[in-house]
């Protein structure tokens, strides 16, 4: 049951990401990258602030134990939001998300293999074949647009 819950959370997150990307594309087209990023982070910041106040479990003081480089996640989030808005607006939702997801999977495999951010998960022939298929599939979706 626990695995099923995690899978469902992942599916809901994926569905939300697809809708968010499309919404970002609409905002990008009409109001630009800066405005869409502001709405995303302003609205998200307000929502998480209210949730943290409601449940009282923010654990802000524990942030001092986090490595300095982990704090770049917020800046990377801005890159994510901007890149999704721009690519989805210009390529369409399917091609934009395919490009985004394909590049995410390739970097994740390299980071895992090298063990940059934790325990290494070595690439074997099956994983390399999967990555090659992801790259080929991404090319087909984006180029065929």
Secondary structure, DSSP 8 states (H G I E B T S, - for coil): -HHHHHHHHHHHHHHHHHHHHHHHHHHHHHH-HHHHHHHHHHHHHHHHHHHHHHH----GGGGGGS-GGGGGHHHHHHHHHHHHHHHHHHH-HHHHHHHHHHHHHHHHHHHHHHTTTSS-----HHHHHHHHHHHHHHHHHHHT-
